[in-house]
Amino acid sequence: MKILKRIIIWLLVLIALLIGVAYLLPSSYHVERTTLMKADKTILFDMVCDFNNWELWTPWSASMDSTVVIENIGKCEIGAVHKWDGKEMGKGEMKVTKIVPLKMMEWELGFEGVSQKMIINMTIEKEGGERLVTWTADGELGYNPLYRYYGLMIDSDLGKDFETGLQNLKELCEKLPDYPGIRDMEIASFPAISVKDSVKAKEIGTFLETYLPMLYMYAIRQGATPKGPPYAIYYNWDPEGMILMEAGIPLAEAIEGEDNIMAVQTPGGKVVKATHFGPYEETAKVYNALEQYISVMKFEKAGPPWEVYVTDPSKEANPAKWETFVYFPVK
């Protein structure tokens, strides 16, 4: 009994000593990792800002925990939330608390049953021809001795995840096309009137010049109000053969068609969009960039692409200033 009593006393002394030492350890932590990336700043920021893109690069995904269920509420906005619940990853959420467009993001991260919150921060700075991306985490460890001891390991533990995430983000963004402003979004559909026909590639300009004014005049005669610039859908692309295309104008309200003029809806839904400045015959680079973006982002095409002609060539003689939106529907 004396030996057992001594063991208990020594255990109590050891526990008291460990607790005492714990309160001498740091009460807060800071984890920081950086990497350089050759990436367009807009695309890079979109990958970080929109939780829907995190599955493509974050270390905290189904690849870590096959049981995890993830819910994203909101997109690139303050208050957007990323929630998860899994056997390995536990249950928690991360909320966007601060945004400086193209430069900085801040999130508040918390786990169920843990009162302390972690502040996650990511900054993007230009360094030469590259982007320096810095990922940090800061927080308080509270008075729980176990948390204080975990604070000794958090830099190597969480830092390893940061290193993996940054490397994944680097590889993803450097595979994406070096074309500014490509992004995915949801766009609304509106009533429209249009004309569809098969033409040769060299006849596209004539087709648009012939039918778009006709569509505008028809809408005006019917008392309708055009809503936005004209568009053209390209159902196939065969430079040596015939191209099935549809030219239309969106309207504020629906009207009936007549003869070859059809009453339709403008394309809408989830799309990948890019903006082209210059002559229409130079849009090939935009389409190539969009194809590459769709492939890397693991989207599936969901229909034919279309163009929206923002600039009226009859009012702007310089082709270099012509602005065209190019859309690919995706899912």
N, C-alpha and C positions, 0 to 999 in steps of 0.2 A: 504493500500500500504506500510505503514511503517513496518507493521509486516512482510509482504512478503519480503520486502527488507532486514530486519534483518535475516530472515530465510535463504535467499540466501547468505548473508554475512557469517553467521555461517556455512553453508554448504561448502562454499569456504574455510573457515578457517580450517574446519574439514578435507576436502580433502587435503589441503596443509599440514596439520599436519600428515595425514596418509602417504602422499608421503614422507615427511621428515623423518618420523619414518622408512619407508621402506628402505631408504638408510643407516640407522643405523643397519639394520639387516644383517646377514652374506650374502656375495655375492657368496658363494659356498656351496656345501653340500657333505656329505659322509654318505652312508647307508651301513651297514654291518650286515650280519647274518651268523651263522655257525651251523654245525651239524656234528655228528659222524656217520659213516656208516661202516658196516661190509660187504665190497664189494671188489672184485678183482679190482686192480687199472686200468688194461687195459680196462675192461668192463665199469667201471665208467667213465674213460676218453672218451671212444667212445660215451657214452650216451650224454656227454657234448659237445664234439668236432664236432659231425656230426649233422647239423641242421635237417636232416631227422628223427632223433630220438627225437627231442624236443617235438613233439606232444604227446609222451608217458608220459612226466613229467612236462613240463613247465605250469605255470598258464595262460600264454597268448596263448590260443588256441581256437578252435571252441567251447569248453565248456564255455568259457567266452563270446564269440561273435559268434553266429551261422551264421552271415553274412560274416565273415572274409574269405578272399581269400589269401592263403599263397603260396609263391613261394620261393623255395630254389635253389640257384645257387652255384655249387661247393660242396665239402664235407668237410673233415677235413683238411683245407688248408688256408693259409693266403690269404685274398681276397674273400673267400666264403661269400655269402650274403643271408640273410634271410629277405624277404619282406612280408609285410602284408597290407591289405586294408579292413577295416570293419567299420560298423556304430558305434560300441561301442569302438573298439580299435584304430580307426583312420587309418591314412596311414603313413607308415614309413619303415625303414629298419635298419638292424643290420649287421655290417661287421666285419669279423675276422681280427684283426690287429696284434696279437701276439700269438705264440704258443710255449710252452715249453713242449714237449711230456711227458705225464703222470703226469705233475706237475701243469701247469698253462695255462689258456686261457684268452685272452683279446678281447673285442669287442667294436666297436664304434656304438652307437645307436642314431638315429635321427628321428624326426617326421616332416612330411611335414608342412611347414609354421613356423617352430621353428628353429632359427639360432643356438642356443646352442646345442652342442652334449653331450651325456652322455657316460662316459667310464665305461663299465661293466667288471668286472674281477672275475674269479673263480680260486681258488687254491686248490690243493689236497696234503695233507701232511699226513705222517704216524704218528699215535699216538697210541702206544701200538699195539694191534692187529686190530685196526680200521683205518679208513681214516677220517681225519678232513677236511671237505669241507667248504671253506669260500667264500661267494658270496658278492661282493661289487659293489657299484655304486658311481661315482664321477662326478661332473660337476659344471659349472658356471651358475649363475642365471641371469647375465646380469644387465641391468639398468631398466627393466620393473618392476614397483612396485608390480604388481600382482605376478610376478615370485618370488620376494623376500618374499612375504607373504606365497606363496605356499611352499617355502623352509622350513617354520616352520612345515609343515605337511608331507613333503616328506618321512621322516624316518618312520613314522607310516604307511603311504600309500603304498609306494614301499616296505618297510620292510615286510609288511604283505604278499605281493606277493612272496618275496624271501623266507619267511618261508614256504609258501605253496609249492613252487617249490622244495625246499630242502627236504621237507617231502615226496613229490611225488618221487623225485629222489632216496631217501633212500629206500622207499618201493619197487621201481622198481628194483634197483640194488641188494637188499637183496633177491629178489625172483629169480634172475638169478643164474644159476649154478656156483658153486665155482670151475670153471675149467678155467685155464688161456688161453688167446689168442683166444677165440671164437669171430668171427666177421662175418658180412655180407659184401658181395662184389660182383662185376661183374667180371666174368672171360671169356676169349675168347675161342672159339671153333676152333679146328684144324682138318685137315684130319687125318684119322687113319685107321688101319685095326684091325679086332677083330674076335673072335670066341665066339659063344653063345651056352650054353647047360645047362641042368638041372643036378645037382649033389647033393649028400648028404653033410651035413656040414663037416663030417670028410674027405671028398674027395676034399675039396676046395684047399688045399695045393698041392695035386697031379695034379689037373686041371691046376693051375697056372704054376707049374713046368714043365708041359708037353707042354702047348700051348704058353706061352710067348716066350721061345727060338725059337719055330717053327715060330712064327710071325716075330721075328727079322730076322731070316734066310730068310724068304720069302721076306721081305722088301729089304734086301741086294741084293738078286738075281734079284729083279726088279729094282735095281739101285736107291732105295729111301733112304732117310736119316731119321733115327729116331729122334724125337724132344721131348726130355723129358722122364721122367720115365714112366713105364707101369701103367695101371689102371685096375680096375675091378668094374663093375656096378652090384648091387644086386637088382634084380627086386622084390624079396620077401625074407622073412626070416622065414624058418621053420626048426628048429634044429632037429626035429623028422622025417621030410619028405624030399621032394626034393626042392632044391633052384635053381631058374632060375638065372643064372649069365652070364656076358659077360666080357671077358678079352681082353684088347687091348693095342696097342702102338700108340702114336701120331706120325705123320710124318710131315716133312717139306713141302711135296707136295703130292697130291692125287695120288693113283695108283688103278688099278682094283683088285678085289678079285678073288679067285679061289677056287672051291669046297666049303668047309665050312668056308673059310676065307672071311670075308665081308669087303667091302670098306665102311667106315662110317665116321662120325664126332665125335670128343670127346664131352662129355657133356659140356655145357657152360651156360652163362646167370647169373642171380642173384642167389647167393648161400649163405649158412651159412657154415663156415669152421672152423674146429678144427684140431689141430696137436696132434698125438699120438706118444709117444716114448715107445717102448717095444714090446713084442711078439704080433703077430696078434690076438691070441685068447683072448687077454685082452682088445680088443677095445670096449667091451660092455659099459664101463663107459663113453667113448667118445660119443657113440650114445645116451646114456641116457641124457648126458649134452646137446647135440644138440637138442634133443626133448624138453627139458625143456626151452632152449633158444628160440626156435621157438614159443612155446606156450606163454611165457611171452611177447615176442616182437610182438605178434599178427600177425605173418607171416602165410602163408598157404603153405603147401608142394606142390611142382609143378613137382614131378617125383621121381624116385628111387634114393637113395643115391649111391655114388661111393667112392672108395678109390684110392689114388695115392701112389704107393710104391716107396718112395724117396730113400730108402736104398736098395741096392742089397745084399740079405742074403749070396750070394756066395762070396762076398767080405768083409762082416762084420759078423764074427762068433758070436758076442755077441748080443743076442736078445734085451737086454736092450737098445742098441744103434740104433735099427731099427726105422726109422722115417716114419710115414704114415700120409698123409693128408686125412681127411674125409670130404666129401662135401654133403650137402643136398640142392637140388634146391628148391627155395621158390619164392613166389610172395606176 
